[in-house]
Amino acid sequence: MKKAAIGIIVLICAVGVFLALPSNDYLRKALVHLTPKIDQYPIFENRVIEASDPEPWPTAAAYNQLSLPEHYREAFEKYGTVAFVVIKDGQLLFEEYWQDYSAQSHSNSFSMAKSIVALAIGCAIDDGYIRDVDQPVSDFFPEFPGYDGKLLTLRHLLTMSAGVDFQEAYTSPFSPTTQLYYGNDLRKVTFHMKEIEAPGVYFVYQSGVTQLLTFIVEKATGESISHYVSRKLWTPMHAEENALWSLDKAEGIEKAYCCFNSNARDFARFGQLMLNKGSWDGKRLVSEAFMTEALTPDTTLIYKDYNETNRCYGFQFWHLTYDGMPVSYMRGILGQYVLAIPEHNAVIVRLGHRRADDRTAQHYPADIDTWLSAGLALIQSSQ
């Protein structure tokens, strides 16, 4: 018994020493905060994405004259919805908030931020900082020359077909995904990735790939991605509120694969930009050619998880078909969605704490059907 007690004490001391190592700071944070949450931005340093020319959404004639149908409320509450916004024909038609959230409350985008990074790449191409999506990554970072003679390009990063060894695991405290989120050295994690297979073959979702795109934006433009997005997108789209992009440390690098903190109204502007094919108020923010390709699944790729043709992912944007209608959308791990529905010229935004565990036949989280159905019901009732 005494030996067992001594063994436990030794083990506890060893774990304590291990966690005390500076390199394991991310593990200490992970143990304290556990899984990521939508309101965690205060635990990180943040950089402001300035909304320098704010304008509110124009309101529709039927603005909030309708209520969310009661039979949807159980699902809205089950998944911890905090915001639901519907934009129709460029006007605010409906909004509702829960749990003390409001039109101004910040909530984490999680991986919806990946779509914002893709838009920044499109802007950098338009500005001439980047040649095109087929430019080799090695032009910016020689550490990524390609695999077996095949160059790694920005297209491969944008389509998540980079062929690197990044493990996208959300439950393991030792995964690079956890290190990206809770760690203080994004550069170290990102440049630790190794090319292990030919790029441009398999679609494999990897957050480290988006973080590498962010380093490319920074190197190409000479600006932080927060400043560049503010200048090229957030301000021209007349976002009403400043957003916050969480950093790995003070004066550090944006956790740009995730962690763009804003509100449902302003997130909806990205949906409207999708509908407008890259323009806003008649001003071109991203080229139409880039937007079209970004929103179109790259069917030359194999979706590795399912061993079938990729029909759901373009340039960091997702795609699905609902009731025969194409829907392009941004997606975050806890059920953050910006859904653009061209057939109805509409945008639906849902923010919340959880999403469904089960997937549809198209491999998207099943709760998306609820948000689409509820939003379209409101749109149809308003007409």
C-alpha positions as CSV (number, residue, x, y, z in Angstrom):
1,M,0.0,0.0,0.0
2,K,2.8,2.4,0.9
3,K,4.6,1.6,-2.4
4,A,1.4,2.3,-4.3
5,A,1.0,5.7,-2.5
6,I,4.6,6.6,-3.3
7,G,4.0,5.6,-6.9
8,I,1.0,7.9,-7.2
9,I,2.9,10.8,-5.6
10,V,5.8,10.3,-8.0
11,L,3.3,10.1,-11.0
12,I,1.6,13.3,-9.9
13,C,4.9,15.1,-9.5
14,A,6.0,13.8,-12.9
15,V,2.8,15.1,-14.5
16,G,3.2,18.4,-12.7
17,V,6.8,18.8,-14.0
18,F,5.7,17.8,-17.5
19,L,2.9,20.4,-17.5
20,A,5.2,23.0,-16.1
21,L,7.4,22.9,-19.1
22,P,7.1,26.1,-21.2
23,S,6.5,24.0,-24.3
24,N,3.3,22.5,-22.7
25,D,1.6,25.8,-22.0
26,Y,-1.1,24.8,-24.4
27,L,-1.8,21.7,-22.4
28,R,-2.3,23.7,-19.2
29,K,-4.8,25.9,-21.0
30,A,-6.6,22.9,-22.5
31,L,-6.9,21.2,-19.1
32,V,-8.3,24.4,-17.6
33,H,-10.7,25.4,-20.4
34,L,-11.4,21.9,-21.9
35,T,-13.2,22.0,-25.2
36,P,-13.5,25.2,-27.2
37,K,-16.5,27.5,-26.6
38,I,-18.1,30.3,-28.6
39,D,-17.4,32.9,-26.0
40,Q,-13.7,32.2,-25.2
41,Y,-12.2,35.1,-27.0
42,P,-11.4,36.9,-23.7
43,I,-8.9,34.1,-22.7
44,F,-6.8,35.1,-25.8
45,E,-5.1,38.2,-27.0
46,N,-7.1,39.7,-29.9
47,R,-6.5,42.0,-32.8
48,V,-9.2,44.3,-33.9
49,I,-10.7,44.1,-37.4
50,E,-11.9,47.7,-37.8
51,A,-15.3,48.5,-39.1
52,S,-14.4,51.9,-40.4
53,D,-17.5,52.7,-42.4
54,P,-20.4,51.1,-40.6
55,E,-23.9,51.0,-42.1
56,P,-26.8,49.0,-40.7
57,W,-28.7,46.6,-42.8
58,P,-31.8,48.1,-44.4
59,T,-34.9,46.5,-42.9
60,A,-37.5,44.7,-44.9
61,A,-41.1,45.9,-44.8
62,A,-42.0,42.7,-42.9
63,Y,-39.0,42.9,-40.5
64,N,-39.7,40.8,-37.4
65,Q,-43.4,40.8,-38.1
66,L,-43.3,37.0,-38.1
67,S,-42.3,34.6,-35.3
68,L,-40.2,31.5,-35.6
69,P,-42.7,28.6,-36.0
70,E,-43.1,26.8,-32.7
71,H,-42.2,23.4,-34.0
72,Y,-38.7,24.6,-34.7
73,R,-38.0,25.9,-31.2
74,E,-37.2,22.5,-29.6
75,A,-34.3,22.0,-32.1
76,F,-33.1,25.6,-31.6
77,E,-33.0,25.1,-27.9
78,K,-31.5,21.6,-28.1
79,Y,-28.5,22.8,-29.9
80,G,-28.0,26.0,-27.9
81,T,-28.8,28.5,-30.5
82,V,-27.8,32.1,-29.6
83,A,-28.5,33.9,-32.8
84,F,-30.6,33.4,-35.9
85,V,-30.7,36.0,-38.7
86,V,-32.4,36.0,-42.1
87,I,-31.5,38.4,-44.9
88,K,-33.8,38.6,-48.0
89,D,-33.0,40.7,-51.1
90,G,-30.3,42.5,-49.2
91,Q,-32.6,43.5,-46.3
92,L,-32.9,42.3,-42.7
93,L,-36.0,40.2,-42.6
94,F,-35.8,38.4,-39.2
95,E,-33.5,38.1,-36.2
96,E,-33.8,36.5,-32.8
97,Y,-31.3,36.0,-30.0
98,W,-31.1,33.7,-27.0
99,Q,-29.1,33.4,-23.7
100,D,-28.4,37.2,-23.3
101,Y,-26.9,37.4,-26.8
102,S,-27.8,40.4,-28.9
103,A,-27.1,41.9,-32.3
104,Q,-23.8,43.2,-30.9
105,S,-22.6,40.1,-29.1
106,H,-19.3,38.6,-30.2
107,S,-19.3,34.9,-30.9
108,N,-16.5,32.7,-32.3
109,S,-16.8,31.9,-36.0
110,F,-14.6,28.8,-35.5
111,S,-13.9,27.4,-39.0
112,M,-16.1,29.9,-40.8
113,A,-12.9,32.0,-40.6
114,K,-11.4,29.6,-43.2
115,S,-13.7,31.1,-45.8
116,I,-12.5,34.6,-44.8
117,V,-8.9,33.6,-45.3
118,A,-9.8,32.3,-48.8
119,L,-11.4,35.7,-49.6
120,A,-8.2,37.4,-48.5
121,I,-6.3,35.2,-50.9
122,G,-8.7,36.3,-53.7
123,C,-8.1,40.0,-52.8
124,A,-4.4,39.5,-52.7
125,I,-4.5,38.0,-56.3
126,D,-6.6,41.0,-57.4
127,D,-4.1,43.4,-55.9
128,G,-1.2,41.7,-57.6
129,Y,0.5,40.4,-54.4
130,I,-0.1,36.8,-55.5
131,R,0.1,35.7,-59.1
132,D,-2.8,33.2,-59.1
133,V,-4.1,30.2,-57.3
134,D,-1.6,28.0,-59.1
135,Q,1.4,29.8,-57.8
136,P,3.7,27.4,-55.9
137,V,3.8,27.7,-52.1
138,S,7.6,27.5,-52.3
139,D,7.6,31.0,-53.8
140,F,6.7,32.2,-50.4
141,F,8.0,29.4,-48.2
142,P,10.7,27.0,-49.6
143,E,9.9,24.7,-46.7
144,F,7.0,23.3,-48.8
145,P,8.6,22.3,-52.2
146,G,6.0,19.7,-53.0
147,Y,6.0,15.9,-53.0
148,D,7.7,13.5,-55.4
149,G,8.3,16.2,-58.0
150,K,4.8,17.7,-57.8
151,L,4.7,21.3,-56.6
152,L,2.4,22.3,-53.8
153,T,0.3,25.3,-54.9
154,L,-2.1,27.7,-53.3
155,R,-4.9,25.8,-55.1
156,H,-4.0,22.7,-53.1
157,L,-4.1,24.7,-49.9
158,L,-7.4,26.3,-50.8
159,T,-9.0,23.0,-51.7
160,M,-7.6,21.1,-48.7
161,S,-5.7,18.7,-50.9
162,A,-2.2,19.6,-49.7
163,G,-1.1,16.0,-48.9
164,V,0.4,17.0,-45.5
165,D,0.5,15.1,-42.2
166,F,-1.6,17.4,-40.1
167,Q,-4.0,15.5,-37.8
168,E,-7.4,17.2,-37.5
169,A,-8.4,15.8,-34.1
170,Y,-10.6,17.8,-31.7
171,T,-10.7,15.5,-28.7
172,S,-7.0,14.7,-28.2
173,P,-5.0,17.2,-26.0
174,F,-1.9,16.3,-27.9
175,S,-3.1,16.9,-31.5
176,P,-1.8,19.8,-33.6
177,T,-5.4,21.1,-33.7
178,T,-5.3,21.6,-29.9
179,Q,-1.9,23.1,-30.1
180,L,-3.1,25.6,-32.7
181,Y,-6.1,26.6,-30.6
182,Y,-4.5,26.8,-27.1
183,G,-0.9,27.2,-28.0
184,N,1.2,30.3,-28.4
185,D,3.3,29.5,-31.4
186,L,1.2,29.1,-34.6
187,R,4.3,29.3,-36.8
188,K,6.0,26.3,-35.1
189,V,2.9,24.1,-35.5
190,T,2.2,25.2,-39.0
191,F,5.8,24.7,-40.3
192,H,6.0,21.4,-38.5
193,M,3.7,19.9,-41.1
194,K,5.3,17.5,-43.6
195,E,4.3,16.7,-47.1
196,I,3.6,13.0,-47.2
197,E,1.7,12.4,-50.4
198,A,1.0,14.0,-53.8
199,P,-1.0,17.2,-53.5
200,G,-4.2,17.6,-55.6
201,V,-5.5,14.1,-55.1
202,Y,-7.5,13.8,-51.9
203,F,-9.7,16.3,-50.1
204,V,-8.6,16.1,-46.4
205,Y,-9.8,18.8,-44.0
206,Q,-6.9,20.2,-42.2
207,S,-6.8,23.5,-40.2
208,G,-3.0,23.8,-40.4
209,V,-3.4,24.2,-44.2
210,T,-5.6,27.3,-43.7
211,Q,-3.1,28.7,-41.2
212,L,-0.4,28.3,-43.8
213,L,-2.5,30.3,-46.2
214,T,-2.6,33.0,-43.6
215,F,1.1,33.2,-43.4
216,I,1.1,33.6,-47.2
217,V,-1.3,36.5,-47.1
218,E,0.9,38.1,-44.4
219,K,4.1,37.6,-46.4
220,A,2.6,38.6,-49.8
221,T,0.8,41.8,-48.6
222,G,3.1,42.9,-45.8
223,E,0.0,43.3,-43.5
224,S,-1.6,41.3,-40.8
225,I,-4.6,39.4,-42.0
226,S,-6.7,41.4,-39.6
227,H,-5.7,44.7,-41.2
228,Y,-5.9,43.4,-44.7
229,V,-9.4,41.9,-44.1
230,S,-10.5,45.2,-42.5
231,R,-9.3,47.2,-45.4
232,K,-10.4,44.9,-48.2
233,L,-13.6,43.3,-46.9
234,W,-14.9,44.3,-43.5
235,T,-14.9,48.1,-44.0
236,P,-16.1,48.0,-47.7
237,M,-19.0,45.7,-46.6
238,H,-20.0,48.3,-44.0
239,A,-19.8,46.0,-41.1
240,E,-21.5,47.6,-38.1
241,E,-19.1,46.5,-35.4
242,N,-15.4,45.9,-35.0
243,A,-14.6,42.2,-35.0
244,L,-11.8,40.5,-33.0
245,W,-9.4,37.9,-34.3
246,S,-7.8,35.9,-31.5
247,L,-4.0,35.7,-31.5
248,D,-1.5,33.0,-30.4
249,K,0.1,35.6,-28.0
250,A,0.4,39.3,-27.5
251,E,1.3,41.1,-30.8
252,G,1.3,37.6,-32.3
253,I,-0.4,35.9,-35.2
254,E,-4.1,35.4,-35.8
255,K,-5.6,32.0,-35.2
256,A,-6.9,32.5,-38.7
257,Y,-8.1,29.0,-39.3
258,C,-10.7,29.8,-36.6
259,C,-11.5,32.5,-34.0
260,F,-12.9,35.4,-35.9
261,N,-15.3,36.9,-33.3
262,S,-18.3,38.9,-34.5
263,N,-22.1,38.9,-34.5
264,A,-24.7,37.3,-36.7
265,R,-25.7,40.5,-38.6
266,D,-22.1,41.2,-39.6
267,F,-21.4,37.5,-40.4
268,A,-24.3,37.7,-42.8
269,R,-22.4,40.2,-44.9
270,F,-20.2,37.4,-46.1
271,G,-23.3,35.5,-47.2
272,Q,-24.4,38.5,-49.2
273,L,-21.0,38.8,-50.7
274,M,-21.4,35.2,-51.9
275,L,-24.8,36.0,-53.4
276,N,-23.3,39.1,-55.1
277,K,-20.4,37.0,-56.5
278,G,-17.8,39.2,-54.8
279,S,-19.3,42.6,-55.2
280,W,-20.8,45.0,-52.7
281,D,-23.0,48.0,-53.5
282,G,-21.7,47.7,-57.1
283,K,-18.0,47.8,-56.0
284,R,-15.9,44.7,-56.8
285,L,-14.3,43.4,-53.6
286,V,-13.2,39.9,-54.9
287,S,-13.1,38.9,-58.6
288,E,-16.1,37.1,-59.8
289,A,-13.9,34.4,-61.3
290,F,-12.3,33.7,-58.0
291,M,-15.7,33.7,-56.2
292,T,-17.2,31.3,-58.7
293,E,-14.3,28.9,-58.2
294,A,-14.3,29.3,-54.5
295,L,-18.0,28.3,-54.2
296,T,-17.7,25.4,-56.6
297,P,-16.7,22.0,-55.3
298,D,-13.5,20.6,-56.9
299,T,-14.7,17.4,-58.3
300,T,-11.3,16.3,-59.5
301,L,-10.5,15.5,-55.8
302,I,-11.5,12.3,-53.9
303,Y,-13.1,13.0,-50.5
304,K,-10.7,10.7,-48.6
305,D,-13.0,10.1,-45.6
306,Y,-15.7,8.6,-47.8
307,N,-13.6,7.4,-50.8
308,E,-15.9,9.3,-53.2
309,T,-15.8,12.3,-55.5
310,N,-15.6,15.6,-53.6
311,R,-18.9,17.4,-54.1
312,C,-19.0,19.5,-51.0
313,Y,-15.8,21.7,-50.8
314,G,-14.4,24.5,-53.0
315,F,-11.9,27.1,-51.8
316,Q,-12.5,26.9,-48.1
317,F,-16.3,27.1,-48.7
318,W,-18.7,24.3,-48.3
319,H,-21.5,23.3,-50.7
320,L,-24.7,21.3,-50.4
321,T,-28.0,20.8,-52.2
322,Y,-31.2,21.4,-50.3
323,D,-34.6,20.6,-51.8
324,G,-33.0,20.8,-55.2
325,M,-31.4,24.2,-54.5
326,P,-27.6,24.8,-54.4
327,V,-26.4,26.3,-51.1
328,S,-22.9,27.7,-50.5
329,Y,-22.0,28.1,-46.9
330,M,-19.4,28.8,-44.2
331,R,-19.2,26.4,-41.3
332,G,-17.9,26.2,-37.8
333,I,-17.5,23.2,-35.5
334,L,-20.1,24.1,-32.9
335,G,-22.8,24.9,-35.4
336,Q,-21.8,28.3,-36.8
337,Y,-23.2,28.8,-40.3
338,V,-23.6,31.4,-43.0
339,L,-25.8,29.9,-45.7
340,A,-26.3,31.6,-49.0
341,I,-29.3,30.5,-51.1
342,P,-29.2,32.1,-54.6
343,E,-32.6,30.8,-55.6
344,H,-34.2,32.9,-52.9
345,N,-31.5,35.7,-52.9
346,A,-31.3,35.0,-49.2
347,V,-28.8,34.5,-46.4
348,I,-29.4,32.6,-43.2
349,V,-27.0,32.8,-40.2
350,R,-27.2,30.5,-37.2
351,L,-24.8,30.8,-34.3
352,G,-24.9,28.5,-31.3
353,H,-23.1,26.1,-28.8
354,R,-23.7,22.8,-30.5
355,R,-24.5,21.0,-33.8
356,A,-25.9,17.6,-34.6
357,D,-23.5,14.6,-34.4
358,D,-25.2,12.8,-37.3
359,R,-24.6,13.6,-41.0
360,T,-26.9,13.6,-44.0
361,A,-26.3,11.6,-47.2
362,Q,-24.3,14.6,-48.4
363,H,-22.1,14.4,-45.3
364,Y,-23.1,17.7,-43.8
365,P,-24.3,18.1,-40.2
366,A,-28.0,17.2,-40.0
367,D,-28.9,20.3,-38.0
368,I,-28.3,22.4,-41.1
369,D,-31.6,21.1,-42.5
370,T,-33.4,22.7,-39.5
371,W,-31.8,26.1,-40.0
372,L,-32.6,26.1,-43.8
373,S,-36.1,24.9,-43.2
374,A,-36.9,27.5,-40.5
375,G,-35.3,30.3,-42.5
376,L,-37.1,29.4,-45.7
377,A,-40.4,29.1,-43.8
378,L,-40.0,32.7,-42.6
379,I,-39.1,33.9,-46.1
380,Q,-42.1,32.2,-47.7
381,S,-44.5,33.5,-45.0
382,S,-43.3,37.0,-45.5
383,Q,-44.2,37.0,-49.2
